[in-house]
Amino acid sequence: MGVADTENAWAEVTDSKWKPTFERSIVGLTVRFTGTCPRCQHPTVFDVPKVIPGSGTVRGAEEFTMYCQCGHPHKDHPDGDNSCGAYWSYEGDL
């Protein structure tokens, strides 16, 4: 395990000071955000459907919650969850 894995045991936490920067790309009907988790510092990817499911409405600028999907098995993680448990708000264009 790397340093980040042992220092950041799994916890469902957020911090209003986190302002991570993500690269945004379009992958089919999905907007893919690629960047670094502000808590564990592992690379993470977060996908958001470009069309609101069930509505056919294309998303524009909005606020939503992103969460760590780093794929690293942090200490004390729940079964099936390989992340640090962090989440944060994102506001911007999709």
Phi and psi in radians as a Rosetta constraint file:
Dihedral C 1 N 2 CA 2 C 2 CIRCULARHARMONIC -1.449 0.35
Dihedral N 2 CA 2 C 2 N 3 CIRCULARHARMONIC 3.064 0.35
Dihedral C 2 N 3 CA 3 C 3 CIRCULARHARMONIC -1.020 0.35
Dihedral N 3 CA 3 C 3 N 4 CIRCULARHARMONIC -0.780 0.35
Dihedral C 3 N 4 CA 4 C 4 CIRCULARHARMONIC -1.061 0.35
Dihedral N 4 CA 4 C 4 N 5 CIRCULARHARMONIC -0.609 0.35
Dihedral C 4 N 5 CA 5 C 5 CIRCULARHARMONIC -1.113 0.35
Dihedral N 5 CA 5 C 5 N 6 CIRCULARHARMONIC -0.724 0.35
Dihedral C 5 N 6 CA 6 C 6 CIRCULARHARMONIC -1.431 0.35
Dihedral N 6 CA 6 C 6 N 7 CIRCULARHARMONIC -0.489 0.35
Dihedral C 6 N 7 CA 7 C 7 CIRCULARHARMONIC -1.406 0.35
Dihedral N 7 CA 7 C 7 N 8 CIRCULARHARMONIC -0.437 0.35
Dihedral C 7 N 8 CA 8 C 8 CIRCULARHARMONIC -2.089 0.35
Dihedral N 8 CA 8 C 8 N 9 CIRCULARHARMONIC 1.397 0.35
Dihedral C 8 N 9 CA 9 C 9 CIRCULARHARMONIC -1.092 0.35
Dihedral N 9 CA 9 C 9 N 10 CIRCULARHARMONIC 2.718 0.35
Dihedral C 9 N 10 CA 10 C 10 CIRCULARHARMONIC -1.028 0.35
Dihedral N 10 CA 10 C 10 N 11 CIRCULARHARMONIC 2.330 0.35
Dihedral C 10 N 11 CA 11 C 11 CIRCULARHARMONIC -2.770 0.35
Dihedral N 11 CA 11 C 11 N 12 CIRCULARHARMONIC 2.377 0.35
Dihedral C 11 N 12 CA 12 C 12 CIRCULARHARMONIC -1.439 0.35
Dihedral N 12 CA 12 C 12 N 13 CIRCULARHARMONIC 1.658 0.35
Dihedral C 12 N 13 CA 13 C 13 CIRCULARHARMONIC -2.412 0.35
Dihedral N 13 CA 13 C 13 N 14 CIRCULARHARMONIC 2.778 0.35
Dihedral C 13 N 14 CA 14 C 14 CIRCULARHARMONIC -2.497 0.35
Dihedral N 14 CA 14 C 14 N 15 CIRCULARHARMONIC 2.926 0.35
Dihedral C 14 N 15 CA 15 C 15 CIRCULARHARMONIC -2.613 0.35
Dihedral N 15 CA 15 C 15 N 16 CIRCULARHARMONIC 2.146 0.35
Dihedral C 15 N 16 CA 16 C 16 CIRCULARHARMONIC -1.095 0.35
Dihedral N 16 CA 16 C 16 N 17 CIRCULARHARMONIC -0.276 0.35
Dihedral C 16 N 17 CA 17 C 17 CIRCULARHARMONIC -1.375 0.35
Dihedral N 17 CA 17 C 17 N 18 CIRCULARHARMONIC -0.295 0.35
Dihedral C 17 N 18 CA 18 C 18 CIRCULARHARMONIC -1.210 0.35
Dihedral N 18 CA 18 C 18 N 19 CIRCULARHARMONIC 2.140 0.35
Dihedral C 18 N 19 CA 19 C 19 CIRCULARHARMONIC -2.326 0.35
Dihedral N 19 CA 19 C 19 N 20 CIRCULARHARMONIC 1.156 0.35
Dihedral C 19 N 20 CA 20 C 20 CIRCULARHARMONIC -1.201 0.35
Dihedral N 20 CA 20 C 20 N 21 CIRCULARHARMONIC 2.706 0.35
Dihedral C 20 N 21 CA 21 C 21 CIRCULARHARMONIC -1.895 0.35
Dihedral N 21 CA 21 C 21 N 22 CIRCULARHARMONIC 2.273 0.35
Dihedral C 21 N 22 CA 22 C 22 CIRCULARHARMONIC -2.201 0.35
Dihedral N 22 CA 22 C 22 N 23 CIRCULARHARMONIC 2.532 0.35
Dihedral C 22 N 23 CA 23 C 23 CIRCULARHARMONIC -1.452 0.35
Dihedral N 23 CA 23 C 23 N 24 CIRCULARHARMONIC 2.467 0.35
Dihedral C 23 N 24 CA 24 C 24 CIRCULARHARMONIC -2.008 0.35
Dihedral N 24 CA 24 C 24 N 25 CIRCULARHARMONIC 2.315 0.35
Dihedral C 24 N 25 CA 25 C 25 CIRCULARHARMONIC -2.470 0.35
Dihedral N 25 CA 25 C 25 N 26 CIRCULARHARMONIC 2.747 0.35
Dihedral C 25 N 26 CA 26 C 26 CIRCULARHARMONIC -1.763 0.35
Dihedral N 26 CA 26 C 26 N 27 CIRCULARHARMONIC 2.213 0.35
Dihedral C 26 N 27 CA 27 C 27 CIRCULARHARMONIC -2.190 0.35
Dihedral N 27 CA 27 C 27 N 28 CIRCULARHARMONIC 1.664 0.35
Dihedral C 27 N 28 CA 28 C 28 CIRCULARHARMONIC 1.112 0.35
Dihedral N 28 CA 28 C 28 N 29 CIRCULARHARMONIC -2.137 0.35
Dihedral C 28 N 29 CA 29 C 29 CIRCULARHARMONIC -1.715 0.35
Dihedral N 29 CA 29 C 29 N 30 CIRCULARHARMONIC 0.398 0.35
Dihedral C 29 N 30 CA 30 C 30 CIRCULARHARMONIC -2.143 0.35
Dihedral N 30 CA 30 C 30 N 31 CIRCULARHARMONIC 2.486 0.35
Dihedral C 30 N 31 CA 31 C 31 CIRCULARHARMONIC -1.730 0.35
Dihedral N 31 CA 31 C 31 N 32 CIRCULARHARMONIC 2.135 0.35
Dihedral C 31 N 32 CA 32 C 32 CIRCULARHARMONIC -1.855 0.35
Dihedral N 32 CA 32 C 32 N 33 CIRCULARHARMONIC 2.196 0.35
Dihedral C 32 N 33 CA 33 C 33 CIRCULARHARMONIC -1.847 0.35
Dihedral N 33 CA 33 C 33 N 34 CIRCULARHARMONIC 2.182 0.35
Dihedral C 33 N 34 CA 34 C 34 CIRCULARHARMONIC -2.133 0.35
Dihedral N 34 CA 34 C 34 N 35 CIRCULARHARMONIC 2.261 0.35
Dihedral C 34 N 35 CA 35 C 35 CIRCULARHARMONIC -3.030 0.35
Dihedral N 35 CA 35 C 35 N 36 CIRCULARHARMONIC -2.654 0.35
Dihedral C 35 N 36 CA 36 C 36 CIRCULARHARMONIC -2.097 0.35
Dihedral N 36 CA 36 C 36 N 37 CIRCULARHARMONIC 2.300 0.35
Dihedral C 36 N 37 CA 37 C 37 CIRCULARHARMONIC -1.075 0.35
Dihedral N 37 CA 37 C 37 N 38 CIRCULARHARMONIC 2.285 0.35
Dihedral C 37 N 38 CA 38 C 38 CIRCULARHARMONIC -1.221 0.35
Dihedral N 38 CA 38 C 38 N 39 CIRCULARHARMONIC -0.256 0.35
Dihedral C 38 N 39 CA 39 C 39 CIRCULARHARMONIC -1.670 0.35
Dihedral N 39 CA 39 C 39 N 40 CIRCULARHARMONIC -1.004 0.35
Dihedral C 39 N 40 CA 40 C 40 CIRCULARHARMONIC -1.623 0.35
Dihedral N 40 CA 40 C 40 N 41 CIRCULARHARMONIC -0.210 0.35
Dihedral C 40 N 41 CA 41 C 41 CIRCULARHARMONIC 1.184 0.35
Dihedral N 41 CA 41 C 41 N 42 CIRCULARHARMONIC 0.282 0.35
Dihedral C 41 N 42 CA 42 C 42 CIRCULARHARMONIC -1.496 0.35
Dihedral N 42 CA 42 C 42 N 43 CIRCULARHARMONIC 2.644 0.35
Dihedral C 42 N 43 CA 43 C 43 CIRCULARHARMONIC -1.061 0.35
Dihedral N 43 CA 43 C 43 N 44 CIRCULARHARMONIC 2.462 0.35
Dihedral C 43 N 44 CA 44 C 44 CIRCULARHARMONIC -2.509 0.35
Dihedral N 44 CA 44 C 44 N 45 CIRCULARHARMONIC 2.698 0.35
Dihedral C 44 N 45 CA 45 C 45 CIRCULARHARMONIC -2.252 0.35
Dihedral N 45 CA 45 C 45 N 46 CIRCULARHARMONIC 2.379 0.35
Dihedral C 45 N 46 CA 46 C 46 CIRCULARHARMONIC -2.311 0.35
Dihedral N 46 CA 46 C 46 N 47 CIRCULARHARMONIC 2.154 0.35
Dihedral C 46 N 47 CA 47 C 47 CIRCULARHARMONIC -1.828 0.35
Dihedral N 47 CA 47 C 47 N 48 CIRCULARHARMONIC 2.434 0.35
Dihedral C 47 N 48 CA 48 C 48 CIRCULARHARMONIC -2.274 0.35
Dihedral N 48 CA 48 C 48 N 49 CIRCULARHARMONIC 2.267 0.35
Dihedral C 48 N 49 CA 49 C 49 CIRCULARHARMONIC -1.053 0.35
Dihedral N 49 CA 49 C 49 N 50 CIRCULARHARMONIC 2.337 0.35
Dihedral C 49 N 50 CA 50 C 50 CIRCULARHARMONIC -1.216 0.35
Dihedral N 50 CA 50 C 50 N 51 CIRCULARHARMONIC -0.511 0.35
Dihedral C 50 N 51 CA 51 C 51 CIRCULARHARMONIC -1.865 0.35
Dihedral N 51 CA 51 C 51 N 52 CIRCULARHARMONIC 2.333 0.35
Dihedral C 51 N 52 CA 52 C 52 CIRCULARHARMONIC -1.130 0.35
Dihedral N 52 CA 52 C 52 N 53 CIRCULARHARMONIC 2.081 0.35
Dihedral C 52 N 53 CA 53 C 53 CIRCULARHARMONIC -0.945 0.35
Dihedral N 53 CA 53 C 53 N 54 CIRCULARHARMONIC 2.325 0.35
Dihedral C 53 N 54 CA 54 C 54 CIRCULARHARMONIC 1.437 0.35
Dihedral N 54 CA 54 C 54 N 55 CIRCULARHARMONIC -0.119 0.35
Dihedral C 54 N 55 CA 55 C 55 CIRCULARHARMONIC -2.008 0.35
Dihedral N 55 CA 55 C 55 N 56 CIRCULARHARMONIC -0.481 0.35
Dihedral C 55 N 56 CA 56 C 56 CIRCULARHARMONIC 1.373 0.35
Dihedral N 56 CA 56 C 56 N 57 CIRCULARHARMONIC 0.022 0.35
Dihedral C 56 N 57 CA 57 C 57 CIRCULARHARMONIC -1.465 0.35
Dihedral N 57 CA 57 C 57 N 58 CIRCULARHARMONIC 2.247 0.35
Dihedral C 57 N 58 CA 58 C 58 CIRCULARHARMONIC -1.389 0.35
Dihedral N 58 CA 58 C 58 N 59 CIRCULARHARMONIC 2.305 0.35
Dihedral C 58 N 59 CA 59 C 59 CIRCULARHARMONIC -1.315 0.35
Dihedral N 59 CA 59 C 59 N 60 CIRCULARHARMONIC 2.685 0.35
Dihedral C 59 N 60 CA 60 C 60 CIRCULARHARMONIC -2.165 0.35
Dihedral N 60 CA 60 C 60 N 61 CIRCULARHARMONIC -2.266 0.35
Dihedral C 60 N 61 CA 61 C 61 CIRCULARHARMONIC -1.422 0.35
Dihedral N 61 CA 61 C 61 N 62 CIRCULARHARMONIC 2.312 0.35
Dihedral C 61 N 62 CA 62 C 62 CIRCULARHARMONIC -2.847 0.35
Dihedral N 62 CA 62 C 62 N 63 CIRCULARHARMONIC 2.977 0.35
Dihedral C 62 N 63 CA 63 C 63 CIRCULARHARMONIC -1.897 0.35
Dihedral N 63 CA 63 C 63 N 64 CIRCULARHARMONIC 2.393 0.35
Dihedral C 63 N 64 CA 64 C 64 CIRCULARHARMONIC -2.634 0.35
Dihedral N 64 CA 64 C 64 N 65 CIRCULARHARMONIC 2.967 0.35
Dihedral C 64 N 65 CA 65 C 65 CIRCULARHARMONIC -1.705 0.35
Dihedral N 65 CA 65 C 65 N 66 CIRCULARHARMONIC 2.223 0.35
Dihedral C 65 N 66 CA 66 C 66 CIRCULARHARMONIC -1.788 0.35
Dihedral N 66 CA 66 C 66 N 67 CIRCULARHARMONIC 2.738 0.35
Dihedral C 66 N 67 CA 67 C 67 CIRCULARHARMONIC -2.503 0.35
Dihedral N 67 CA 67 C 67 N 68 CIRCULARHARMONIC 2.757 0.35
Dihedral C 67 N 68 CA 68 C 68 CIRCULARHARMONIC -1.101 0.35
Dihedral N 68 CA 68 C 68 N 69 CIRCULARHARMONIC 2.304 0.35
Dihedral C 68 N 69 CA 69 C 69 CIRCULARHARMONIC -2.349 0.35
Dihedral N 69 CA 69 C 69 N 70 CIRCULARHARMONIC 0.837 0.35
Dihedral C 69 N 70 CA 70 C 70 CIRCULARHARMONIC -1.226 0.35
Dihedral N 70 CA 70 C 70 N 71 CIRCULARHARMONIC -0.380 0.35
Dihedral C 70 N 71 CA 71 C 71 CIRCULARHARMONIC 1.453 0.35
Dihedral N 71 CA 71 C 71 N 72 CIRCULARHARMONIC 0.032 0.35
Dihedral C 71 N 72 CA 72 C 72 CIRCULARHARMONIC -1.606 0.35
Dihedral N 72 CA 72 C 72 N 73 CIRCULARHARMONIC 2.323 0.35
Dihedral C 72 N 73 CA 73 C 73 CIRCULARHARMONIC -1.387 0.35
Dihedral N 73 CA 73 C 73 N 74 CIRCULARHARMONIC 1.487 0.35
Dihedral C 73 N 74 CA 74 C 74 CIRCULARHARMONIC -1.162 0.35
Dihedral N 74 CA 74 C 74 N 75 CIRCULARHARMONIC 2.608 0.35
Dihedral C 74 N 75 CA 75 C 75 CIRCULARHARMONIC -0.906 0.35
Dihedral N 75 CA 75 C 75 N 76 CIRCULARHARMONIC 2.410 0.35
Dihedral C 75 N 76 CA 76 C 76 CIRCULARHARMONIC 1.205 0.35
Dihedral N 76 CA 76 C 76 N 77 CIRCULARHARMONIC 0.294 0.35
Dihedral C 76 N 77 CA 77 C 77 CIRCULARHARMONIC -1.215 0.35
Dihedral N 77 CA 77 C 77 N 78 CIRCULARHARMONIC 2.556 0.35
Dihedral C 77 N 78 CA 78 C 78 CIRCULARHARMONIC -1.151 0.35
Dihedral N 78 CA 78 C 78 N 79 CIRCULARHARMONIC 2.700 0.35
Dihedral C 78 N 79 CA 79 C 79 CIRCULARHARMONIC -0.955 0.35
Dihedral N 79 CA 79 C 79 N 80 CIRCULARHARMONIC 2.320 0.35
Dihedral C 79 N 80 CA 80 C 80 CIRCULARHARMONIC 1.460 0.35
Dihedral N 80 CA 80 C 80 N 81 CIRCULARHARMONIC -0.022 0.35
Dihedral C 80 N 81 CA 81 C 81 CIRCULARHARMONIC -2.042 0.35
Dihedral N 81 CA 81 C 81 N 82 CIRCULARHARMONIC 1.886 0.35
Dihedral C 81 N 82 CA 82 C 82 CIRCULARHARMONIC -1.888 0.35
Dihedral N 82 CA 82 C 82 N 83 CIRCULARHARMONIC 1.334 0.35
Dihedral C 82 N 83 CA 83 C 83 CIRCULARHARMONIC -2.653 0.35
Dihedral N 83 CA 83 C 83 N 84 CIRCULARHARMONIC -3.127 0.35
Dihedral C 83 N 84 CA 84 C 84 CIRCULARHARMONIC -1.614 0.35
Dihedral N 84 CA 84 C 84 N 85 CIRCULARHARMONIC -0.154 0.35
Dihedral C 84 N 85 CA 85 C 85 CIRCULARHARMONIC 1.602 0.35
Dihedral N 85 CA 85 C 85 N 86 CIRCULARHARMONIC -0.031 0.35
Dihedral C 85 N 86 CA 86 C 86 CIRCULARHARMONIC -1.273 0.35
Dihedral N 86 CA 86 C 86 N 87 CIRCULARHARMONIC 2.621 0.35
Dihedral C 86 N 87 CA 87 C 87 CIRCULARHARMONIC -2.513 0.35
Dihedral N 87 CA 87 C 87 N 88 CIRCULARHARMONIC 2.739 0.35
Dihedral C 87 N 88 CA 88 C 88 CIRCULARHARMONIC -2.751 0.35
Dihedral N 88 CA 88 C 88 N 89 CIRCULARHARMONIC 2.803 0.35
Dihedral C 88 N 89 CA 89 C 89 CIRCULARHARMONIC -1.454 0.35
Dihedral N 89 CA 89 C 89 N 90 CIRCULARHARMONIC 2.522 0.35
Dihedral C 89 N 90 CA 90 C 90 CIRCULARHARMONIC -2.223 0.35
Dihedral N 90 CA 90 C 90 N 91 CIRCULARHARMONIC 2.360 0.35
Dihedral C 90 N 91 CA 91 C 91 CIRCULARHARMONIC -2.331 0.35
Dihedral N 91 CA 91 C 91 N 92 CIRCULARHARMONIC 2.175 0.35
Dihedral C 91 N 92 CA 92 C 92 CIRCULARHARMONIC 2.861 0.35
Dihedral N 92 CA 92 C 92 N 93 CIRCULARHARMONIC -2.948 0.35
Dihedral C 92 N 93 CA 93 C 93 CIRCULARHARMONIC -1.327 0.35
Dihedral N 93 CA 93 C 93 N 94 CIRCULARHARMONIC 2.528 0.35
